[in-house]
Structure formats: structure tokens, C-alpha cells
């Protein structure tokens, strides 16, 4: 019995240590160029944008999609209910169907994503909230800010 108790304690300790290796997912923010008049998007808006079904904002500005690689899994799961492979397959079909939509540009670093959005008026991208800088505009989703407990991209 003592050996079993020691093993249980050792397993619990190992699991507690492993918890430090798997950080909680970062809070995702949807960002646009500062000059973009868009202030709020619904999940349906994000779905239309990130599936290539909508290629302009309401004001007629052409949409230029960006994706921050470290947040892709969480964003696509929360927004499209799709994994990254399904999203890639979808975009292959969009490209071959000759629709007037361009797949998102991928950014491996937050700095690349920020530079893209600050220099591209029609840009929209998702980024972890901690990486957002003052020169970016954070868009609310379903009327909620990323800090709100009921923000849909958690």
C-alpha cells in the first residue's frame, strides 16, 4: 500500500510539473489598420471573411487577411469550428474555383503581423492580446472586448 501511495504522489507531482510546460492559450484579439472604420465584427462576419466569402469591408475597402501562426489553432476552432487542415483544404478549393478571394498571409512572429496590419489599410489579422501595440486597432467581436469574460474567441 505504501508503494502504491508513493507512486500516486509521484504521478501527481509529475503531472503538476508538466502543467508548467503547457501554458494556457493566449487571449486572441482581432486587429485591423487604425484607419479602418470597422469597430465590431460578429462571428458570422469573421466566418465570411476567413472563408473568403466576403472580400470587402462594409465601406468597400478590400480585405487583406492575415493569420498569426501561434494563434491559428485556437482562432479557427473558435471562429470556424474547423482545424487548420480543414481551413487549408477550404482555401485550396477557393483558389481553384477562381473566386475573387485571397488566402490569409501567414505570420510566424507577432512583429511581422503587427507590421502587416500597420502598413496595409485593408488588413485584418488575429494576434494574442499581449502582443497588441498602440498602433493597432482592436476590434470587438459580438460587442465584446478580448478582456471580457464572455468574449467569443476564448
Buried (B, 14 or more C-beta within 10 A) or exposed (E): EEEEEEEEEEEEEEEEEEEEEEEEBBBBBBBBBEEBEBEEBEBEBBBBBBBBEBBEBEEEBEBBBBBBEBBBEBBBBBBBEBEBEEBEEBBEEBEEEEEEBBBBBEBEEBEBBBBBBBEBBBBBBBBBBEBBEEEBBBBBBBEBEBEEEEBBBE
